[in-house]
Amino acid sequence: MNNLLDKALSIVMALFISVSVNQVSAQGVGSEVDVVQQRLFEYPEVPDTIVSLENRTNYLVQHFWENFDFSAPIRDERVFEATFRDYVTFFKYAHKTIVVSNIKELMRKAESNKANFLLIAEVAERALYSPGAEYWSDEVYVPFLECVIENNMLKKEEKARYKYQLELLQNSLMGQKAMNFEMKLVDGSKLKLWDIDAKMIFLFFNDDECGDCSIARLRLSTDVNLNKMIDSGEVVFVCVYMEKYSDEWAQKARTDSDKWIIGANNEVADKYDLRIQPSVYILDANKVILDKNISADGIKQLLN
């Protein structure tokens, strides 16, 4: 029953969005209303003959930018970003192939104005990649990054940040095997991720100087459900400190849960996508990434 309700709610939300983006709302106060009233162009109207949720959102994505001139300078970046975020809203309901192909078409058109092209890259980063993004999606953000990296009119330094992001994402996409790395354990021995034999691995990345990490370690070490799963052999919990091994660190880290594998590696942040701190990756028995960048609260909710 809950699944049916969730599905129905998603459909209602999408249909509400498809109506609201075609109308200027007179409700609300402040800057948000101003942004809506000053939107860049009239959003496309979906023909009544298109009925299904996916097909309606496919249409919106495909036709969204038809009335926008990418060769002209974008004068109000604030309004443009609000418009772009409306566009992104439909991604979660549209077919992946449609979304990716439209992103590439959008970036191709934007090449007519370098400043616009760079602005779109920055806005896409804020909307899809930054820690505060409303909609995180590697599958959606990667095409934007690829278009930036492949663009010949940009200088090397203009691409540098995006190239780094792309490398991190490509190393740690969901559905692929997690990159192997070696960590030094509290007893001074070394262990590689791929050498861990487990049905499921919770890979917990954290930093000793991060206050939220300290709280998360305490909460997870005392979580009854997690400890039961560790004791039963269902899960192996690996706590990775993103710092260089030292005797001082090892002595302090020994106070963490004795049910965990605890190690240090000060280079792992350059191999994995770790946008939030602390961050948890869930791996299956083959070290394939099932989920990632989950908060400690997210883990507790998952276990409950």
C-alpha positions in Angstrom: 0.0 0.0 0.0 2.8 2.4 0.9 4.4 1.9 -2.5 1.2 2.7 -4.3 0.8 5.8 -2.2 4.3 6.9 -2.9 3.8 6.4 -6.7 0.6 8.3 -6.6 2.3 11.1 -4.7 5.1 11.3 -7.3 2.6 11.6 -10.1 0.6 14.3 -8.4 3.8 16.3 -7.8 4.9 16.0 -11.4 1.6 17.0 -12.7 1.5 19.9 -10.4 4.9 21.1 -11.6 3.9 20.7 -15.2 0.9 23.0 -14.6 2.7 25.6 -12.4 5.6 26.2 -14.8 3.1 27.3 -17.4 1.5 29.8 -15.2 2.7 32.9 -13.3 1.7 32.5 -9.7 0.3 35.6 -8.0 0.9 34.0 -4.5 3.9 34.2 -2.3 6.1 37.1 -1.2 9.7 38.3 -1.7 12.4 37.4 -4.2 11.0 33.9 -5.1 7.9 35.4 -6.7 10.0 38.0 -8.5 12.1 35.2 -10.1 9.0 33.4 -11.3 7.4 36.5 -12.7 10.7 37.4 -14.6 11.3 33.9 -16.0 13.2 33.9 -19.2 10.6 32.5 -21.5 7.3 30.7 -21.7 7.7 27.1 -20.8 6.4 24.5 -23.2 2.8 23.2 -22.9 2.4 19.5 -23.1 -0.2 18.4 -25.6 -3.2 16.7 -24.0 -2.7 13.7 -26.2 0.4 12.8 -24.2 -0.9 11.1 -21.2 1.7 9.1 -19.3 3.9 10.8 -16.6 7.2 9.8 -18.3 6.1 10.9 -21.8 4.9 14.2 -20.5 8.1 15.0 -18.7 10.1 13.7 -21.7 8.3 16.3 -23.8 9.0 19.1 -21.3 12.7 18.2 -21.2 13.0 18.0 -25.0 11.3 21.3 -25.7 12.2 23.3 -22.6 14.9 25.5 -24.2 13.3 26.0 -27.6 12.4 29.6 -27.0 15.8 30.7 -25.6 18.6 32.3 -27.6 21.8 31.0 -26.3 23.9 33.3 -28.4 22.6 36.4 -26.5 24.3 37.3 -23.2 22.5 36.1 -20.1 21.8 39.4 -18.3 20.0 38.1 -15.2 22.0 35.1 -13.9 19.6 34.8 -10.9 16.6 34.4 -13.1 18.5 32.0 -15.4 19.4 29.8 -12.5 15.8 29.6 -11.3 14.8 28.6 -14.8 17.5 26.0 -15.0 16.4 24.5 -11.6 12.9 24.2 -13.0 14.4 22.3 -16.0 16.2 20.0 -13.7 13.1 19.3 -11.7 11.8 17.2 -14.6 14.8 14.9 -14.8 13.7 12.6 -12.1 10.5 11.7 -14.0 11.9 11.6 -17.6 13.7 8.8 -19.3 17.4 8.8 -18.8 18.2 8.6 -22.5 16.0 11.7 -23.2 17.7 13.6 -20.4 21.2 12.9 -21.4 20.7 13.6 -25.1 19.0 16.9 -24.2 21.8 17.9 -21.9 24.3 17.4 -24.8 22.0 19.4 -27.1 21.7 22.2 -24.5 25.5 22.4 -24.1 26.0 22.3 -27.9 23.7 25.3 -28.3 25.4 27.1 -25.5 28.8 27.0 -27.3 27.6 30.0 -29.3 28.5 32.1 -26.3 31.4 31.2 -24.1 30.2 33.2 -21.1 26.8 31.4 -21.2 28.5 28.1 -21.6 30.6 28.6 -18.4 27.6 30.0 -16.5 25.5 26.8 -17.3 28.4 24.7 -16.1 28.5 26.6 -12.8 24.7 26.5 -12.4 24.7 22.8 -13.1 27.3 22.3 -10.5 25.2 24.1 -7.9 22.0 22.4 -8.9 23.3 18.8 -9.3 26.6 18.4 -7.5 27.2 20.8 -4.7 26.5 19.5 -1.1 23.4 21.8 -1.0 22.0 20.6 -4.3 18.3 19.7 -4.2 18.8 16.9 -6.7 22.0 14.8 -6.7 22.4 12.6 -9.7 25.8 11.5 -11.1 24.1 10.2 -14.2 22.8 13.6 -15.0 25.8 15.7 -13.9 28.4 13.6 -15.7 27.1 14.6 -19.2 27.5 18.3 -18.3 31.1 17.6 -17.1 31.9 15.6 -20.3 30.7 18.5 -22.5 32.8 21.0 -20.6 36.0 18.8 -20.8 35.5 18.1 -24.5 34.9 21.8 -25.3 37.8 23.2 -27.3 37.1 26.9 -26.7 37.8 26.6 -22.9 41.3 27.0 -21.4 42.9 24.2 -19.4 42.5 26.2 -16.2 38.8 26.7 -16.9 38.3 23.0 -17.1 40.4 22.0 -14.2 37.7 21.9 -11.5 35.3 20.0 -13.7 37.9 17.6 -14.8 38.7 16.8 -11.2 35.0 16.3 -10.4 34.6 14.0 -13.4 37.5 11.8 -12.3 36.1 11.4 -8.8 32.6 10.5 -10.1 33.9 8.1 -12.7 35.9 6.4 -9.9 32.9 5.9 -7.7 29.7 5.6 -9.7 26.9 3.5 -8.3 26.8 0.1 -10.0 30.5 -0.2 -10.5 33.2 -1.8 -8.4 34.7 0.5 -5.8 38.3 1.6 -6.3 40.7 -0.5 -4.2 42.9 1.3 -1.6 45.1 0.4 1.2 44.7 1.6 4.8 46.9 1.3 7.8 45.0 -0.2 10.8 45.3 0.9 14.4 47.6 -2.1 15.1 50.0 -0.9 12.4 49.1 -3.6 9.9 47.9 -2.9 6.4 44.7 -3.9 4.7 43.3 -3.4 1.2 39.6 -2.9 0.6 39.3 -5.7 -1.9 40.8 -8.2 0.6 37.8 -7.8 2.9 35.5 -10.7 2.7 31.9 -9.7 3.6 28.4 -10.0 2.4 28.0 -6.3 2.6 30.4 -3.5 3.6 29.6 -0.1 5.1 32.5 2.1 4.1 32.5 5.0 6.5 34.7 7.9 5.5 35.4 10.5 8.2 37.9 13.0 9.6 39.2 13.3 13.1 38.9 17.1 13.0 35.3 17.1 11.8 32.8 17.6 14.6 29.9 16.0 12.7 32.1 13.0 12.1 32.7 12.6 15.9 29.0 12.7 16.6 28.3 10.2 13.7 31.0 7.8 15.0 29.3 7.8 18.5 25.8 7.4 17.1 26.7 4.5 14.8 28.9 2.7 17.4 25.9 2.6 19.7 23.3 1.7 17.1 21.6 -1.5 18.2 20.5 -2.6 14.7 23.9 -2.0 13.2 25.7 -3.9 15.9 23.3 -6.8 15.5 24.1 -6.9 11.8 27.8 -6.8 12.5 27.6 -9.6 15.1 25.5 -11.8 12.7 28.1 -11.3 9.9 25.6 -9.6 7.6 27.7 -6.4 7.6 31.4 -5.4 8.0 31.8 -1.8 9.1 35.0 -0.2 7.8 35.8 3.2 9.4 38.3 5.1 7.2 40.0 8.2 8.6 41.1 10.5 5.8 44.4 11.3 7.4 47.9 10.0 7.6 48.7 7.2 10.1 50.4 8.2 13.3 50.8 6.6 16.7 48.8 9.4 18.2 46.0 8.8 15.8 46.0 5.1 16.4 45.9 5.5 20.1 42.8 7.7 19.8 41.1 5.6 17.1 41.3 2.5 19.4 38.5 4.1 21.5 36.1 3.7 18.6 33.9 0.5 18.3 35.9 -2.7 18.7 33.4 -4.2 16.2 34.8 -2.1 13.3 37.7 -2.3 11.0 39.5 1.0 11.6 42.2 2.4 9.3 43.8 5.6 8.0 44.5 6.7 4.4 45.3 10.4 3.7 44.9 10.0 -0.1 41.5 8.3 -0.3 39.6 11.7 -0.7 41.3 12.0 -4.1 39.9 8.7 -5.3 36.3 8.8 -4.0 33.5 11.2 -4.4 33.1 12.5 -0.8 31.0 15.6 -1.0 29.7 15.4 2.5 31.5 14.6 5.8 31.1 12.1 7.1 30.0 9.9 4.2 29.0 6.3 3.9 29.3 4.0 0.9 27.4 0.7 0.8 29.2 -2.1 -1.1 28.0 -5.7 -1.9 30.1 -8.9 -1.6 31.8 -8.1 -4.9 32.7 -4.5 -3.8 30.1 -3.0 -6.2 28.7 0.3 -5.0 25.1 0.0 -4.1 24.7 3.5 -2.6 26.9 6.3 -1.6 27.3 9.6 0.2 24.8 8.6 2.8 24.8 10.4 6.1 24.9 8.7 9.5 21.2 9.6 9.9 20.6 8.0 6.5 22.2 4.8 7.7 20.2 4.7 10.9 17.0 5.2 8.9 18.0 2.5 6.5 18.6 0.0 9.3 15.3 0.8 10.9 
